[in-house]
Amino acid sequence: MCCKNGAGKTTFIKLLCRYYDPTQGTILLNNIDIRRFDYDEYQKLLATVSQDYRLLSFTIKENIVFDRAGEVTDEQVERLLKENGFGDKLENLEDGIHTYVHKNFEEKGFEPSGGEGQKIALSRALYKDAPFVILDEPTAALDPRAEYEIYKRFHKMVEGKTAVFVSHRLASSKFCDKVVVFENGRVREYGTHEELLNIDGYYAELFHMQADFYV
């Protein structure tokens, strides 16, 4: 999904996640209005990384697995973090995944950068192993190398799942099966990356505008 600011993608994500209900129309899952599902059961279907994700003043491991910290091995969590590009940082933390995020009552912990926080939040979402993954600008705070690594591993990360990937960076659209272009709260164009480039429409215009900065 791609669009410029104010086009409606954040509203779409909030509706999809049932943060509020649509005033018109319906959202269907397997031809069933999502409002007919039990809310808590519906939330179990979704793993979301939003732009306003929150990390708590617990350990890195607890931020990913929450109350299952005693059931999940350290090796499982470390592997997930490394797959999401957090491995180098992890090696430099004395207490590893048992390092506190932010300061705890004993004034221990580290302050993650925006990119580091996104990697932890992404690991948390993928740990949930839900059938639907919603990623709202998940690479916005990452450096180019880290972003490239996420793009390269994206299909493996969401294998067997339905993924919604929201981004202003149209290069990310190339690895998506379908692209939805929003404008003024409406779907303006829909198709594969190649199809939308070939019709030489709004998506193609935006894509070439961004590409001009890289040539």
C-alpha atoms as one frame of an Amber mdcrd trajectory, in Angstrom:
protein
   0.000   0.000   0.000   1.432   3.377  -0.917   0.212   6.939  -0.847   1.193
  10.452   0.132   0.470  12.047   3.511  -3.211  12.480   4.280  -4.351   9.995
   1.634  -6.118   7.733   4.136  -3.742   4.843   4.768  -3.596   5.344   8.564
  -7.390   5.476   8.704  -7.520   2.296   6.634  -5.142   0.525   9.039  -7.162
   1.611  12.084 -10.361   0.362  10.487  -8.726  -2.925   9.539  -7.498  -3.375
  13.116 -10.942  -2.435  14.491  -9.635   0.494  16.479 -12.905   2.020  15.345
 -15.740   0.930  13.068 -16.539   2.270   9.603 -19.440   4.719   9.341 -20.166
   3.478   5.837 -19.578   0.177   4.106 -18.148  -3.023   5.565 -14.799  -4.806
   5.864 -15.097  -8.507   5.139 -12.969 -11.435   6.237 -13.932 -14.620   4.382
 -17.134 -12.790   3.360 -18.018 -12.088   7.010 -18.286  -8.548   8.402 -15.360
  -8.255  10.833 -17.689  -6.609  13.375 -19.389  -9.982  13.798 -16.221 -11.546
  15.209 -15.506 -11.455  18.929 -13.163  -8.495  19.346 -10.502 -10.316  21.378
 -10.556 -13.300  19.028 -10.219 -10.992  16.040  -7.179  -9.294  17.581  -5.478
 -12.679  17.858  -5.505 -12.840  14.060  -3.441  -9.668  13.708   0.214  -8.861
  14.364   0.762  -5.134  13.911   3.734  -2.775  13.886   2.273   0.729  13.901
   4.075   4.033  13.646   3.270   4.774  17.293   4.417   1.412  18.727   5.417
   1.388  22.390   8.277  -0.364  24.166   7.890  -0.888  27.899  10.470  -0.571
  30.667  10.960  -4.337  30.792  13.729  -6.463  29.338  14.088  -6.854  25.589
  12.868 -10.431  25.893   9.805  -9.408  27.916   9.007  -6.705  25.353   8.811
  -9.433  22.713   7.148 -12.362  24.507   5.535 -10.554  27.488   4.247 -12.988
  30.137   5.639 -16.022  28.291   9.256 -15.093  29.084   9.604 -18.198  31.249
   8.293 -20.504  28.510  10.324 -19.197  25.555  14.039 -19.928  25.351  16.608
 -17.171  25.046  17.847 -18.777  21.840  14.425 -18.375  20.189  14.291 -14.679
  21.005  17.906 -14.060  20.007  17.342 -15.761  16.653  14.289 -13.620  15.968
  16.141 -10.412  16.832  19.084 -11.345  14.638  16.756 -12.106  11.732  15.388
  -8.586  12.098  18.797  -6.913  12.099  19.278  -6.436  15.855  22.191  -8.861
  16.161  25.054  -6.328  16.199  23.405  -4.278  18.934  22.611  -7.397  20.935
  26.271  -8.425  20.986  27.189  -5.063  22.547  24.681  -5.315  25.394  26.238
  -6.850  28.505  22.989  -8.523  29.588  21.865  -9.411  26.066  18.120  -9.902
  25.735  17.824  -9.452  29.521  18.833  -5.806  29.142  16.108  -3.403  30.157
  14.590  -1.111  27.546  14.633   2.408  28.983  15.566   2.793  32.632  14.073
   0.562  35.301  13.835   1.292  39.024  17.510   0.416  39.428  18.452   2.858
  36.666  19.590   0.033  34.423  18.735  -0.189  30.748  19.415   1.325  27.358
  17.605   3.855  25.219  16.974   2.372  21.765  17.287   4.542  18.705  14.282
   4.794  16.419  15.664   2.050  14.184  16.532  -0.232  17.112  13.055   0.242
  18.545  11.472  -0.671  15.214  13.515  -3.883  15.060  12.323  -4.903  18.525
   8.723  -4.026  17.649   8.976  -6.006  14.402  10.389  -8.993  16.294   7.465
  -8.766  18.728   4.930  -8.780  15.900   6.526 -11.733  14.137   6.853 -13.678
  17.399   3.063 -13.531  17.726   2.884 -15.687  14.594  -0.564 -14.383  13.634
  -1.987 -15.148  10.172  -2.229 -11.444   9.278   0.757  -9.090   9.586   0.198
  -5.328   9.297   3.327  -3.221   8.965   2.799   0.550   8.961   6.020   2.214
   7.803   8.122  -0.498   9.522  11.423   0.710   8.017  10.921   4.469   8.387
  13.638   4.832  11.061  16.071   2.292   9.621  19.317   3.139   7.847  19.548
   2.104   4.152  21.472  -1.111   4.864  19.035  -2.279   7.558  16.094  -1.395
   5.322  17.621  -3.381   2.470  18.049  -6.415   4.736  14.389  -6.231   5.788
  13.289  -6.022   2.147  15.526  -8.958   1.224  14.085 -11.178   3.951  10.505
  -9.940   3.778   9.008 -12.944   1.973  10.684 -15.322   4.420   9.515 -13.256
   7.398   5.842 -13.410   6.383   5.864 -16.800   4.693   2.438 -18.411   4.845
   0.779 -15.217   6.086  -1.192 -12.341   4.609   0.863  -9.167   4.954  -0.160
  -5.532   4.547   2.896  -3.314   4.086   2.372   0.459   4.211   5.144   2.708
   2.950   5.887   6.039   1.324   9.060   4.532  -0.131   7.840   3.046  -3.363
  10.906   0.829  -3.788   9.269  -1.446  -1.215   6.313  -1.955  -3.567   8.478
  -4.037  -5.905   8.403  -7.095  -3.633   4.658  -6.897  -2.915   2.180  -9.124
  -4.751  -0.338  -6.291  -5.145  -0.068  -2.531  -4.734  -2.931  -0.309  -3.561
  -2.517   3.417  -4.185  -4.597   5.727  -1.985  -5.469   9.353  -2.720  -7.912
  11.539  -0.777  -9.303   8.572   1.134 -10.018   6.504  -1.968  -8.283   3.733
  -3.870  -6.916   5.381  -6.991  -4.969   2.481  -8.502  -4.581  -1.240  -7.834
  -2.350  -3.884  -9.417   1.150  -5.311  -9.415   4.179  -3.032  -9.470   4.787
  -3.806 -13.133   1.134  -3.336 -14.095   0.958   0.082 -12.461   4.190   1.210
 -14.094   2.920   0.119 -17.500  -0.303   2.138 -17.314   1.834   5.244 -16.722
  -0.580   6.674 -14.161  -0.362   8.185 -10.689   1.747   5.376  -9.189   4.215
   5.493 -12.076   4.530   9.262 -11.641   5.299   8.945  -7.920   7.679   6.022
  -8.457   9.715   7.864 -11.094   9.797  11.026  -8.966  11.459   9.063  -6.146
  13.712   7.130  -8.527  15.106  10.383  -9.924  16.905  10.982  -6.626  18.853
   7.715  -7.022  20.171   8.140 -10.563
